[in-house]
Amino acid sequence: MFKQSLQQKQLQRLSPQQIQLMKLLQVPTVELEARIKQELEANPALEEGAEEEERDELEQDDQDQNDALEEFDFDEYLDDETPDYKTSVRNHGQDVEDKDIPLGAGSTFRELLIGQLSLHQLNENQKMLGEHLIGQLDDAGYLRRDLDSIVNDLAFTQNITVNREELEDVLLIIQTLDPAGVGAKSLRECLLLQIRRKLEVLKDKANFSRLQNLVYAEEILEDHFEAFSKKHYPSITSKLSISDNDLKEALSEIKKLNPKPGDSGVESASTVAHVVSDFILTVNNDELQVVLNQRNAPDLRISPSYKEMMHTYASGAKTSKSQKEALTFVKQKIDAAKWFVDAIKQRQLTLMKTINTIVNHQEEYFLSGDETDLKPMILKDIAEKINMDISTVSRVANSKYVQTPYGTFLLKTFFSESLTTDSGEEVSSREVKSILKDAIEEEDKSKPLTDEKLGIILNSKGYHIARRTVAKYREQMGLSVARLRKEL
């Protein structure tokens, strides 16, 4: 049996303005421009231009009109006959993020492949299968799906009966297209397709030395790929009965191959991200100056004509249903424009607060440009100083770039953990990573340094770090283990 009860709960909900601010805060400069343009097109009550320009366009009683806007009681004027949602241009929640798919210009990777496929003498069925297989390629140019699964898909989704052998025949044709290596099902097959293409080109040319290197490279990929991937070079030279120099030349040929043929300079359908700095930092006479990129600080205002329209409705007759609907529409547009302008201004204030605090904390680094001058700094340090939530600082640090005399950097690169040296001094983990990087770059590549040896080097410099911490920092820098860094 159900029991009815009355309960009181306190819930914290984000307002539409707060949600809009959070979304605007994390978008980079290029996306912000597109977002502003989108808002300008969608909301006629929003215009570009400084607020001071309004005074030249309005009558003497502009202030009275603004006062009327503030004092006008919309709730008293509007009744329940026309709910707000019926005149709203958005029919989804405030927390639903719009995700427009950008359109790519020019020919995409798959379009170029289909264009090449059309040059082959294929029947209609082969052409259809070829285009379907090209559509199954990933952005790197690989066919990751099993052919049997594709056969089943064609049967169940398109009612097309085809056997695996037919697909394999068409796939072989696709693998002859440019760039070499497309249509491969694995890295090994991709590299083999490229090596065999080179062998085909060179076989009629009088270049025996290069041809021999390619033959060795093909044998390595064909029969000793696992040993090659693990850099077990003595095993390869022993099994192929070749010298270290022959192996070196063969490996040189393999290194020239492209492991991702789909990324070989052909425009893809995905969006290309262009880094535009959000802040510009300069050093003048040992003084740091940081300004917000002007593209982050556009001039926006409420349309004077919409303000005047609201004043007209407020002072006119209030009996017509069409007038009520028009007033509701105008009110929604003006409210949305106000929210957007306020969110942009708040975004600018938050960005400047955050960057100024980071620059003050890392003043020594920004004056010298030397990574060893970076101080330990975590999100909490900045959040406490600017009296904001850590999540807010994280949104800024993870998506904003600063242009400095030493290069353009993502803000999060200036954050790091702290370590204590023998002298008790706190240093940044970035300083330790810099020393690690230098040690690896200077090592003897025929006998690369293990993580344990790297730890000994750091300990000798006063940094007490365990081997597992060395491994963690090395992985964060994208550096391989010693065995994979070995060269002949």
N, C-alpha and C positions, 0 to 999 in steps of 0.2 A: 504494500500500500504506500502510495506516494505521500510525502509530507511537505507541506508548503511552509516556507520560512522566509523571513526578511533579513537581508544581510547588507552591511555597508562595507565597501571596499574602496581603497585609494589606489587609483591607477595613474601612471604617468604616461601621457600620450604626447607625441610630437605634433606640433601644429604644422599646417601646410607650408608656412614660411620657413620653419626649421628644416623640414624635409628638403625644400627647394635650396636652402643655403648649403646643406650638406652635399647635395648633388653638385652644385656649382663650385664648391670648394675643392672638390677632388678632380675636376676636369682640367686638362692642360690648356694652354693659351689658344692653340689652334682650334680645339673643340669649343672653347668658350666663344670665339668669334662666330662659329657656326650656330651655337646655341642662341646667341643674341640675335643673329639674323633670322633664325626660325621664330623667335618670340616676336620680333618686329613684324614679320609677315603674318603671324597668327593673331596679333592683338593690335588693332588700329588705334587704341588709346595710348600706345607706347610709341615714342618718337626718339630719333637721335638729335642731340643738341643739348647745350648747357641750359640750365634753368634760367639764367639771366636773360636769355634771348626771348623768353616769354613776355617780358615787359614791353618789348617793342611791338608785339603782336596783339596784345590784349587792350581793352578799353581802360579808362581811368578807374572803373569800378571792379577791376580784377580781384582786389582783395575782398570786396564784398561778396563776390561770387564764390571765392574759396571758403569764406565764412559760412555762406549758405550751404555749401557742400558738407561742411563739418557738422552743422547744426541740424540738417535735414534728417528727420526720423523716417528711415526707410521701412522699418518694421511696422510703424503706424500707418504708413501709406499703402503698403502692399498687403493684400489679403492672401488667403490660402487657396484661391482659385487657380493660381498658376505656380506650381511648385518650382523651386530653383532648378531641379535637375532637368526639367523639360526645356529650359532655355540655355543650358550649359553646353559648351562645345566639346566637353570631355565627358565620356561615359564610363571612365574607369577610375579607380582609386588614386588618391594623391600620391601614394607611395609606389605606384607602378611606373617603372622607368621606361621612357620611350627608347626604342632601339631601332633606329632607321638604318637600313642596309645601304652603304654607300655604293655608288655605281662606278665601276672601273672604266677608265678611258683606254682606248686602243684594244688590241687583240689580247686575249688571255692565253695562258699556257695551253689549255685544252682546245681552244679555238684554233690555235696554230697546228696542233696535232691533227685535228679533224680536217683542216685544210690540206695537210700533207697526205692524209689517208685517202682523200678524194682523187688524188693523182694515180692511185693504184687501180688496176682493173679488177673490180670487185662486183659481185652480184648484189642484189638488194638485201638479201639476208646477211651477207658478210659485212656490208656497209652498216646495217643496223647493229650487228654485234660489235663491230669496231667502235662505233660511237658510244655504245653502252659501256664497253670496257674502258674507253678513255674517260668517260664520266666517273668510273670507279677509282681512277688514279688519285692518290693523295697529292698534296701540294709539293712533295719532294719528287713526284714522278713514279712512285711505287704502286704496284697492285697488291695491296695488303690482304684482300679477300681471297678465300679459297675458290677455285673455279667451280667446284661442285655446289657451293653456296650460291654462286651467281646463276648457275643452271636452274637451281630450285627457285630463285627469285623470279627469273624470267617466266618460269612455268606458272607460278602462283599469282604473281602480280600483273603480268602482261599476257598470260595465256599463250606463251610462245614456247614451243617444244624444241629443244636443242640439246645436243650431247656434248660432253666434255671435249671430245676430239675436235669438233668444229670451233669451239672457243679457243683451244690451243693453237689451231692453225691461224686464226685471226690475231691472236696475241703475238705470234711470231712475226707477223707483218708489222704490228705496232712497234715491236722491239727494233725494227729497222729504221724507224723514224728518227728525226733529230729533235732534241739533242740525244746523243748516244747514251744508252742506259735506261731510257724510259720504258716502263712496262715490266721492269724487273720485280721479282717477288721477294728478293732479299738483297742485302748489301753485296754479298759475294757474287750473285748473279749480275747485279748492276755493274760492278767493276769488270767482270768477265766480258760482258757485252761491249764495254768500251775498249778493253784490250784487244778483243777479236776484231773490232772495227779498225783499229790502228794496224793490226797485222794484215788485214785485207788490203789496206791502202799501201803498205810498205812492201808487200811480197814481190811486186814487180820492179822494185827499185833497188839499185846497187848500193844498199846500206846494210851490209851484213852485220856489223857491230850492233846497230840499233835494233835490227830484227832479232838478233840473239837475245838481247836484253828483254824484249817484249815476250819472246818465247819462254824465258825463265819466269817472267812475271805471270804469264798465263798458268804455268805449272804450279807456281806458288799458290795462286788463287784457287786453282782447280783441285789440287791434291793436298795442300798444306795450309789451308786457310786458318784453321784453329791455331797452329803454331805461329803463323804470321800475326794474327790478332793479339796473341800473348807475347809476341816478340821473342820467341824461342829460336833465335837465329842459328845457334850451333846445330840444332836439330835439322833445320832446313838445309844448311850447307852440306851436312852429312848425307842426308837422304837424296839430294839432287847432285851430289858430287861436284859442287862448284866452289870457287874461291870466295873469300870474303868480299873481294872487289866486284865479282860478278853479282853477288847478292846485293851489294850496295847499289849497283847500277839498276838492277831489277826493281828494287824498292823505290828508287828514284822515279822510275816509270809509273809505278803504282801511285805514288804521291801526287802525280800530275792529274790523276783521274778525279772526277767529280762525284762524290758520294750522294749528292742531291741534284740530279739533272733537272728536276723541275724548277730549281732556283737559279738556273744558269743565265740570269740576266733578262729572262722573259717576264714581262709584266704579268702579275697574277691578279686574280679577281679580288684579293684581299686588300684591305686598306694599308697603305704605306705610312708609317708614323714618322712625322718630321719633328725633330726636337726644336722647339722655340723657347728660349729662356724666358722665365717668368720674372726674374730679377736681373738687374745689371749692377755688378759691384766693381768699383774703381778704387784705386789707391793713389791719393794725391798728398805728397809730402808726409808720408807715414800716417795719413788719416784715411779711414775707410768710409766710403760713401756707397750706399745701396739705394737704388730706386726701383720702383715697380715698372715693368715693361708697359708702355702706354697702351699696348693692345689689350692689357688686362684692366685698363681703367677707362672704358668708353663713356662718353657723355650721353646720358639717357634722361628723358623727362616724360611727364604726363602730357598728352596732347592738349594744347590750349583749346582747340575746337571741341574736344570732348568735355572739357570743364565747362565751357560755355553752354554746350548742349545740356549738361546736367543742371546748370542754373536755370535754363529755360524750362525744363521739365519741373523743377522744384517750385518755380514761381507761377506756373501755368495751371490750367484746369487738371483735375485728377480723377475724372470720371470715366474716361474711355479705357476699355480693356486693352486696346492696341497701345495706348500711351503707357499703361502699366507694364506691358511686355517690353516696350522700347526702353523704359527706365530700368527695368531689371537687367536687360542686356548691357546698357551703358554702365550701370553700377558694377556688374561683374567684370567688365573690361577694365574699368578704372582701378578696381581693387586688385586685379591681377597685375596691372602695370605697376601699381604702387609696391606690391609685394616683390616684383622682379627688380625694380630699381633699388629697393632697400636691401635685397639679397646681394646684389652686385656691390653695393657700398660696403656691406658687412664683410663680404669676401675680401675686398681690398684691405680693410682694416685688419682682418685676421692674418692675411698674408704678410703684411708689413710688420705686425707685432712679432710673428714667428721668425721671419728672416732677420730682423734686427737683434732679437735675442740670441739666435744662432751665431750671428756675426760677432756679437760682443763676447760670447763664450769662446769662440775659436779665433779671437783677434790675432794671436801670434801666427797661426797658420795662414790667415788671409793676408798678413803683411809679408810673410816670407815665401809662401807657396811650398814649403817643405813639409812633407807628410809626417815627419817625425815631430813636428810642432803641434799636431792635432791632439787635443785633450780628450780624455774619456767623456762621453756625453750620451745619455740615453733620453728617450722620449719624455720620461717623467721629469727630468731636469728642466726641460724647456716648458713643459705643461705647468709646472709649479710657478715658474717665473712669470708667465703671462696669464696665470690664473684661468686656464682653460683645461678641458678634458684631454686626456692622453690620446683618445681616438681622433680628436680634432687635429692635434699636432701630427698624428700619423697620416691623416689624409693629405696634409700639406707636404710632409716629408717624402711621401711615396710617389708623388705625382708632379712635383715642381722642380724646375731647373734654375740654377743661378749661373750667370755668365761672369767669369772672373778673368783676371789677367793670365791665369794659368790654365784656362780651359773652361768648358761648360760642364757642370756636374749636377747630378740628382741630389737633392738635399739629404736624402737618407744616407748618402755615402759619408757624411760628416759625423754620423752617429756610430759609436763603438763602445764596447765594454772596457772596463778598466783592469789593468794588471799592475802588480806591485813589484818593483825591482829590488835588488839587494839593499839599495840605499833607503828603501821605504818610499820611494817616489812613485806616484801613480802615473801610469802611461797608458796611451790608447792602444787597443788591439791592432789598429791600423798601422802603428809604428812597428809592431812585431811582424805583421804581414809583409811590410815593406822589406824588412831584413830577410824574411824567409824567401821572398821573391828574388832578391839580389843573390842570395846563396845558391838558389836553384839555377839562376841564369849563369852563374860563374862556375858551376860544378863541371867535372869531367864527364861528358855525356857517355863515355864508354863505361864509366863506373858511377852512375848517379847516386846522390845521397839518399839514404833511407830516412824515414821519419824519425827513427831513433837517433841517427847522426845529426839530423837537423836540430833535434831537441838539445843535443850536446853543444852545438854551436850557439844556440840561444842561451843556454845556461851559462856558457863561458862569457857571454856579454852581459850577464846579470839578470836575465829573464828566466824565472823558474817556471817552466811549462812542461807538462806531461806529454808523452808521445801521442796520446789520443787527442790532445788539444792541438798539437802540431798537425795531425791528420785532418782535424776539423777545419783549421785555418787554410790548409792547402786545398781542400775540397772547395771551400768557399771562394777561393781565387781561381778555381777551374783548372788546377794543375794536377797532372796524373801522378800515380805512384811511381816509385823509382824504376820498377821493372819496365813500365810503359814509356819512360823517358829515355830509355837506353838507345843509343845510336852506335852504328859501326864506325 
